[in-house]
Amino acid sequence: MTTVRWVLFFCAIVGVASHVNLVLASTDPPTAPAGVEFPLLAADSKSTSGATEELSGRGGITPDSGGLDSEDEEAEQRPLTIADPLEPFNRAMFHFNDKLYFWVLKPVAQGYTRVVPEGVRVSVRNFFSNVAFPIRFVNCLLQANFDGAAIELSRFTVNTLLGIGGLFDPASSKEMKLVKQDEDLGQTLGVYGVGQGIFLTWPFLGPSTPRDTVGLVGDWFLDPVTYLTPWYAPYGVKAYGRVNEVSLRIGDYEALKEAAIDPYLALRDAYLQYRQKKVETRGAKTVQGKPQLPPGPP
């Protein structure tokens, strides 16, 4: 019974951390509800113009010398709409995940931060990112993004050999400029025309859609950590990876909530538009030196 309790606790940690990471990932510049601002769009900018520069670095709005024409500008500013027939359920799950974050995940991450130096935590993040290479590589192939697949294979080789098993990330250095291809199965389904469907908020897992839920299941089987033994080992390892990730972002989620009049609506719209941009972008086009898009589930 003790083992089962620990497994359930680790499942809760993994789920809440996934919720937080998905929320933080959704801070790519969306069309926010009236009166809502998203202050964490870029590491070195708090202004709207700075957020636009970050988006242009990710392959989104790229102002040419002549600027965007009116039609393109209107298309970018047009809010993404999606059915939310389960809003009462989704709101309840949002508040459940929110409380679980503040009562469980954040205290654990804060305690972890006090005993583990930031440099070590960054290396742990790099390691888990390197291990999740099959997810990105396979989805690049499925999207016929062969350049991205080659980059991912090169990154994995370089970081495994020169980065001491992935603890360091020399592939992202200015000399190599091998940018991580942030791809997953949910994006791949979108590339093939599968719509997002309705909006969902799962307990523990956070914001999603039917398409991304199916993608999350598929990515689970592509993750080498899933195949650790005994059967409950993957949950503990993933829980540790999530706690480590959140420890590097403490405060971001709180600031995002404070900036929103209705956190549920703001985060829903931000998440949906972020995911849509990921499908449209297809592969990382980040300018070297600009912040990478926040990682999704490993």
N, C-alpha and C positions, 0 to 999 in steps of 0.2 A: 504493500500500500504506500509505503514511503517513496518508493521509486516512481509510482504512478503520480503521486502528488507533485514530485519534482518535475516530471515530464509535463504535466499540465501547467505548472508555473512557467517553465521555459516556453511552452506554446504561447502563453499570454504575453511574455516578453517579446517574442518574435513578432507576434501580431501587432502589438502596440507600436513597436519600433518600425514595423513596415508602414503603419498608419502615419507616423511622424515623418518618415522619409518620403512617402508619397506626397504628403502635404508640403514639405519643404521643396520637393522637386517641382511642385506646381507653382513656384514663385517666378517662373519664366513670365515675362511681361504679358499679362492677359488684359482684356478689356474689362475693367473692374466695374462693379455696380456703383451707382452714383454715390459720391462721398467716401468711397473706399480707396485707400492707398495701399500699395504693397512696397514697404520700405526696404526689403531685402533682396532686390532684384540683382544687385551686383555687389561684389565684395568691396569695390572702391568707389561706389557712387550711390547717393541717396536721392538723386533727382530723376525726373522723368527722362531728361535728355541722356543721362548716364545709363538708364535702363535700356533706352533705344540703341545706344552704342553697344551694349552687351548683347542685345538680340541680333544686331547686325553681325557681330562676331560669330554667332551660332548659326548663321545661314538663314536668318529670318529676314527682317526688313533690312535691305542693304541700300542705303541712299547712294545713288549714282551722282555724277557731277551735275546732272540735270534735275535730280530729285525724282520722287515718285509721282506718277501721274495720278489724277484725281480718282480714277477707277481703282487702281491698286491700293491707294490710301483708304478708300472707303471699304474695300474688301478686308483690309487688315483691321480696320476699326469696327467692323460689323461683329457683334457679339455672337459667339457660338451658342446655339440653343439645343437643348436636349430634354426629352421627356423625363419628368421626375414624379411619376405616379405614386411612388412609395415614400414620398417626402416625410410623412410622420414617422415611419419606421427608420428612415435614413437619419433623421434628426435625433431620434432616440439613440441610435448606434453611434452617431457623432459625439453626443454627450457622454456616452458610456466610454468610448475610446479616449475622450478628452480627460475624464476623471482618472482612468487607468494610467494615462501618461503622467499626470501630476502626482498620483498617489503611489505608483509603483516604478515606472520606468525612469522618471527624472531623478528620484532619490537614489536609485541604484546607479545611474550614470554619474551623478554627482559624487557618490562615494568612490566609484571607480576612478574618476578624474583626480581625486585627492591622492591616490596611491600610485597611479600610473602616469609617467611623464607624457607630455603631448607628442614628443618625437616617437616614442614607442607606439602610441595609439595611431599615429599616422602610418607607421610601418605595418601595423596590424590591418589597417584599412587597405593598404596596398596589397597585402598578402591575400585578403579575401577577394579583392578585385581581380587579382591574377588567377586565382582558383576558378573564378566564374567565367573564365575565358570561353569555355564551350558555348555558353548561352549567347554571347555576342557573335562568336565566329559562325555558329550554325545559322543564326538569324540573318547575318549578312549574306550567307550563301542562299538562303531561302528567298531573300529579296533581290537576288541577282546583283548584289552589291559586291562584286568580286574585288574591287580595289579595297573596300573596307575589310573584307575577309583577309586579304593579304596583309593589310596593316595590323589587324588583330593577331594574325599568326606571327608576324615579326615582333610585335609587342610582347607576346607571350614568351617567345624565344629569348629576346633580349633581357626581359625582366627576370626570367627564371635563371638564366645563366649569369648575367652581370649584376642583377638585382638581388642576388642571394635568395633564390627561391621566391622572388616576388616581394620581399620586404622593402625594396626600394624600387623606384620607377624611373630608371635612366632612359626608357623609351620616350618619355615625355619631355626630355631635355631639349634645349634650344638647338643642340647639334643634330639630334635625331628627328624631332618633330613628328613622332608617331602618336597621333592623337587617338585616344580611346573611342571606339565606335559604340555608342551607348544604344544598343539595339536589344529588343526583347520580342517574344512571340506575339504579344498584343499589338506591337507596331507592325509586325510582319502581316498579321491578319488584316490590319488596316490598309497596308499597301496593296493587298489583293482585293480591296473593296468591301471588306466586312465593316459595317457601321458600328458605332459605339453602342447603339441600343439605348436602354434607359440608364439613368444614373443609379448607382448602388453604393451603400456604405455598409461594409461588413463589420461585424464585431471582431475586434482584434486586428483585422486586415486593413480597415480604413476605406477610403474612397476608391471606387472601381466602376466598371461597367461589365456587362456580360462578356464583351470581347476581351477585356483585360483580365477578367476572372479566368477565362479559358486559357489565356496566354500565361497567366501566373502558374496554373497547373502544369502546362507544358514546360515552362522554364524550370520548375521544380525537378523534373526528371532529367533536365540537361545539366543540372548543377551536380558536380562530383561529390559535394558534401552530403547529398541525399543518400549516397550509397555506403556511408560509414556504418559500422556495426559496433555494438548492438543496435537494435531498431530505434532506440531513443537518442542515440548519440547525435544524429543530425540536428535534432531540436536544440540540444545544448550548445552545439557549435554555432548554429545560426543565431541563437539567442546572444551568445557572447559577441558575435560579429555585429549584431544590431545595437547592443549596448555600447560597444566601442564607437560605432558610427554616430550615435546620438550624443555621446560624450563630447564629440567634436563640434556639435551644433547647439548646445544648450543655450537657450535664450532666443533663438531664431523663431521658434514656433510661438513663443509668448509674445514677441514683438508683432508677429503677423496677426495674431488674434486681436491685439489691442488696436491695430490700425483699421480693423473692419467693424462696420456698424452691425452686420449680421455675419458672424464668422462662418456659419454653415454655408450661406449663399456665396460668400466671397471665395471660400476654399473650394466649393463645388465648381464654380465657374473657372477659377484658376487651374484646377486639376484638369478639367475637360479641355481647355484651350491649350494647356501644356502638352497633353497627350496628342491632340490633333496636330500641333506643330511638329511633334516628334515624327509622326507618320509622314507629314509633308516634306520634312527635311531629309529623311533617309540617310543616316550616317552623320558622324560628327564633322562639322565644318568649322570648328572652333579655331580662331586665330591664336597662334601660339602666344602665351603670356596672358591671355584672358582666362577668367575662371571657367572651369569645366562645368557642364550641367551636373546638378546633384545626382548621385547614383540612385538607381532604383533597387528593387529587391535583388539580392545576389542570386 
